[in-house]
Amino acid sequence: MTDTPEPNSCPICGEPNSCGLANPATATRPCWCFSVEIAPEAREQIPDDALNKACICPRCARGELPAKP
């Protein structure tokens, strides 16, 4: 069983993701992630249960991924 991803947290690193759609005040406008290119290495790190359900953070989107344990 998988948990629903937290809409305000990056599913890769757990930091705030600045998702515009998760914020009721900005939910009617496109999220920041709609207008940027997401680094391929970041896409590979998104857990399957979070795909298309939670934004990654800007840092991870640029490919500045956290170190693996």
C-alpha positions in Angstrom: 0.0 0.0 0.0 1.4 3.4 -0.9 0.7 6.7 0.8 -0.7 9.7 -1.1 2.1 12.2 -1.7 2.1 15.4 0.3 1.1 18.1 -2.2 3.4 20.7 -0.6 6.5 18.6 -0.4 8.9 17.4 -3.1 8.6 13.6 -3.4 12.4 13.4 -4.1 13.9 15.4 -1.2 10.9 16.2 1.1 11.5 20.0 1.0 8.8 22.5 0.2 8.0 22.4 -3.6 6.3 25.8 -4.0 3.5 24.1 -5.9 1.1 26.7 -7.2 -1.7 24.2 -7.6 -1.5 23.0 -4.0 -1.9 26.6 -2.7 -5.6 27.6 -2.7 -4.5 31.3 -3.2 -2.8 30.4 -6.6 -4.6 27.2 -7.6 -6.3 28.8 -10.6 -3.0 29.8 -12.2 -0.4 27.5 -13.7 2.3 26.1 -11.4 5.9 27.3 -11.8 6.8 23.8 -13.1 4.6 24.2 -16.2 7.1 26.6 -17.7 10.4 25.0 -16.9 12.3 22.0 -18.2 12.7 19.3 -15.6 16.1 17.6 -15.6 16.0 14.0 -16.9 17.9 12.8 -13.8 15.1 14.4 -11.6 12.4 12.7 -13.6 14.0 9.3 -12.9 14.0 9.9 -9.1 10.2 10.7 -8.8 8.6 7.7 -7.1 5.9 6.0 -9.1 3.2 6.8 -6.6 4.0 10.6 -6.9 4.0 10.8 -10.7 1.6 13.5 -11.8 0.4 13.9 -8.2 3.0 16.2 -6.6 5.5 18.8 -7.8 9.2 18.4 -7.2 11.0 21.4 -5.8 12.8 23.9 -8.0 16.2 22.6 -6.8 15.5 19.0 -7.7 13.9 20.2 -11.0 17.3 21.7 -12.0 19.0 18.4 -11.3 20.5 19.4 -8.0 19.3 16.2 -6.4 20.0 15.3 -2.8 22.8 12.7 -2.1 21.6 9.2 -1.9 22.1 7.5 1.6 
